[in-house]
Amino acid sequence: MHNPFVPETLEGWSLLHLMYRVRWDRVREQSPEQLQRLAEEAVSALVVADAGPTGFVQMLGHKADLMIVLFRRSFDALGEAELQLSRSALGQVLE
């Protein structure tokens, strides 16, 4: 039986794994209000109605701290999502 929380790739989903180190020094410099804005910008950049799911995963035992998994219906949509992330406040604390 199909799990409704897992997109099926048979329908043409494109998938991108983005792995980042978090610049913790930059995160610690942020006020609680700035961190809230950072989170809200990330959500608005990556959670777009009918675009496809986005997952945030803590990386264990790896050089990266965070993996963002994007499911989109085309490579162009993946590129747009990656660009929106890089322009957001969250993108400024990721390396």
N, C-alpha and C positions, 0 to 999 in steps of 0.2 A: 504494500500500500504506500502511496506517495505521502511523504511528510510535507505538509503545507508550509512549513517554515524554511524549507530548503528549495531554492529555485532549481528548476529543471533546465539543464543545458541543452536538451534536445530541441528546445524552442528557440534557440539562437542567442542565448545569453553570452555575453562577453564578460570576462573575469579579470580583475587586476588586483594583485597583492602588492601593497606598498608597505615597506618596512622602514621604521624610523628609530633613531635614538632621540630621546627627549632631552632638550637642553634644560636640565633641572635648575641651573643657575638662573635662567630667564623666567622659569615658572615661579621660583621662589620670590622673585622681585615683584610679582604681580599682586595687587590688592585683591580681596575677595570679589569686589565688583568687576575688576578687570578679568578675573578668572571666569566669572559668570558670563561676561560678554564673549570671552574666548569660546566657551562651550556653546553659547547660542549661535555664534557665527559658524562654528563647525557644523552644527546641526542644520542650519539654513543652507550651507554650502553643499552638504552631502545627502541630506534627506529631502529629496524632491519627489513630489507625488508622481506615481506611475513610472519613475525612472528606474527603480530596482533597489534592492536592499543594500545596506552598507553595514559591515561588521567591524567592531573594534576589538582587538585581541591583545592581551598582555603576552609578550614573548618571554618565555623562560629558557634559560640556558642558551642564549643567543646574544650576539652583539647588539641587536636591536632591542628596544624597550616596548615598542608598539607596532602592531601590524593592522593596517586598515585594508579590509577586503571589500572591493566594489564589484557589484553585479550590475551590469547595464546591458541594454539591448544592442549596442553597437560600440565599435572602437572609438568612434567620434565622441560618443557620450562618455566613455571612460576618460578620454583626453580632457573633455570639458570638466568632469568631476575632479580630476587631478589638478587642473588649473585653478578651479575655484578653491580647492583646499590650500594650494600654495599661496593664494591671495588673502586667505583668512588669517585671523590672529593666531589660530592654532598652527598654521603653517610657519609662523615666525618662531615657534619654539621647537620645531621638529628639524632634524638633520638627517 
